[in-house]
Amino acid sequence: MSYKELKRQVFEANLELVNRELVIYTFGNVSQIDRDAGIVAIKPSGVSYANMKADDIVLVDLDNNIVEGKLRPSSDTKTHIHLYRHFDSIGGVTHTHSTYATAWAQARQSIPCLGTTHADFVHGEIPCTGELTDEQIQRDYELETGVQITDTFKSIDPKASPMVVVAGHAPFTWGKDAAESVYHAAILEEVAKMAYLTRTLNPQSEVLKREVMDKHYLRKHGENAYYGQK
């Protein structure tokens, strides 16, 4: 893929955050990796979506060096790079501060699987990370945020849960490319809202029966999936 095409795809994915009302002002960022080239394209830091152009997208290598671009990359770039280094199957990462998903992050709570909408996309709860230590915050905050996420996924398949809420911070999602990572960010926000409303109506709401959760997830994502068209 050419650098121009990579930047175009990431630019359009970032604008989709605005279209889906997942960000305001300069909140959030989307990136995509070209693994063959070892290059990541990401939103520039602090640039509003209204003023951003495709040429503003910054290209960095996996050591966080700018390869192409006149602007500074997102302050979250090291987090994105860490995820690319540790989750081999992903090609795009999205970070937002969408309202409901961020509320769960600030509450330091994983999002329970309360219904089939959730189960269609995530096999189990959407995890909330642990807290960063003072040492991690002082050492390299953005990199350690990535470590915070990958530590949470030591026993979780990132394909089965392409999303996380970072304790006290906000959500990150990922997918095969930038567009799919944004899609998952939109799904996460909707599921987070449903879970919040469900627990507000009934704080004792139980998680979805395991057999139903398995059925809904596997019919879309399992080896013998039959949802949708071939």
N, C-alpha and C positions, 0 to 999 in steps of 0.2 A: 504494500500500500504506500502511495506517495505521502510525503509530509502534508501536502496541501489537503489531500482527502482525509487523512487522520484528523487534522485540525478542524475540517468542516464537520465531520461526524461528532466530534466533541463539542463544538460550538452549538450544533443543533440539539444535542442532548442537554446541554446546560439551559438552553431556552425552553426546553420541555418542562424543566422544573418550574418555570414561571407559568407556563400554560396550565400546569396541573396544580397551581397555587401551593406549591411545596416550599417556596422561598419568598422572601421580600428583600428589597434593597440589594445588599451584597452577600446575603446569607448563602452558604452552601457552595458546593463545587462538584463537578463531574470530571472524570478522567477516563482514558482508554489507553491500553498498552499495545504496541506492536512488538510482540515477543521475538520475532525474527531479527528485528533491528535493535531490540533492547531500548526502545524509546517510549516514553509516556507523554501523552498530550493532556494538559490540564488547564483549567480556568486560571486566569491571572488573579492575583490577590487584590481584593478591595475594589474591583471594577464592577460597576453596576451592570445588570443584564441589559438595561435599556441602551446603554452606550457601547456595549461590547461588540466587537466585530470578529469574524472568523480568524482574521490575521492576528488578533490579540492572544489567541490560545498559545500557551507556552509549551515547548518541547523540552523535556529533561531526560537524562539517562538514568540508569538504575543506581547511580551514585549521587543523584540529586544535582548534577551539573546541568546548567542550561545549554541546550544544543541549538535551539533556535527560538528567538523571541526578544522583544525589546523591554518587556515588562517582567516583574517578578512573578514567579508561579505562586499558586495558592499556598498559604501558610500551612495547610494540611498535607502538602505534597509528600512529606516523609511518611505519613500514615498510609497514604495510597501505595507508595512504593513498597512498604513493608508487607502490605496485603498481597501485592503482586508476587513478591518473593516467596511467600509462604503458602498461598493458595494457587497452585499451578493451573487450575482449571478456569480461572476467571480472566476476563478480558476488559472489564469496566468496573469502576467504583463510583458510587454517589454518596455524598455527605450532605445532609440537610439539617435544619432545625425545625422541621415540621411540627406543628403544635402538639398533636396527641402522642406521637412517638417520642417527642422530647419530654413530654410530661411523665411518661413511664420511665425514661432515663433519669429524670430528676428525682423521681420517687425511688430510684434504685431497685426497680422491680422488673423481672422478666415478664413478658406478655403471655399469659396462659392461653392455651388452645381451648376456647370455650364453645366453638361452633365449627360448622363445616366450611365456612368461607375461609377461615384461618387454615384449616386442614388441607384445603385445595392447594396451598402454596408453601406451607412449612410443616414439616413432619415433627410436631412437638411444639414446645413453647419457643417463643422468640427470646433468646437469652439476653440478659443484662450482664455486663461485665462486672468484675470487681473494681474496687477503687484503686487509683494510682497511689503509690507510696510517695512520701515527701521526697525521697531520693530520686524516684523516677521523674517527678515533676521538675526537679532541679537539674537533672542530667540532660535530657533531651525530650521535652514534653511531647512533641508531635510524633517522634519515633516511638516513644513509650506508649502512646495511645494505640499505635498499631500492635505493639506487643501485648497490650491490655486485651485487644480483640483476639489475637491468635492464641493467647493463653486460655481464653474462654472456650475456644474451639478445639482444644486438644482431644476431646472425646466427642466432638460434634462434627458431622460432615458438612462443610460449607455449602455443598450443593443442596443438601436437605433443608438447610436454613440459610438462605442467601441474604441474611439481614441480622442486625444486632443493634441493641441500644447500649450506648456507652454511659456508664454510671456518672450522673451529674453533668453529662454533656449532651449528647444527641445521637441520632441514628446514623449508621453506615449500612449501605446495601451494595451488592455486587451482582454481576451476571457475565454472560459470554462476551458482552461488549458494553459500551457506554449506554446505548439505548435500553438494553435490558436491565442495567443497573438502575436506571431512572424508573422503569416500569416497576421494579421491585420496591423502590422508594414510595411510589404511589400506592401500591398494595399494602405496604407496611403501615402507612398513615391511615388507610381505611380500616385495616384490622385493629390497629391501636385504638381508633375511635370506637369501634364496635365493642371492644373489650372494656374500655372505660365506661361506656354507657351501660353495658351489661352488669358490671360490678357496682355501678351506681344504683341501678334498679334493684339488684339483689346481690349484696356483698357476699353471700354464701353460695353464689353460683359455682357449680362444680365444673371441672374440666370435662371436655368431650370424652365420651366413652372410647376407649382405645381402639376397639374394633371398627368403630365408625370413622375415627381419625385415619386409621390405616387404609380403610377402603377409599376414602376421598383423596388421600395423597397418592396412593399407588395407582388408582385408575387414571391419574393424570401424569404421574412421573415414574411409575414402576416399570419393570421389565415387560409386563403384559398390559401396559396402559392402553385404554380404548377411548379415552376422552378426545373429542375433536376429530379432525380429518387426517388421513395419512398424507 
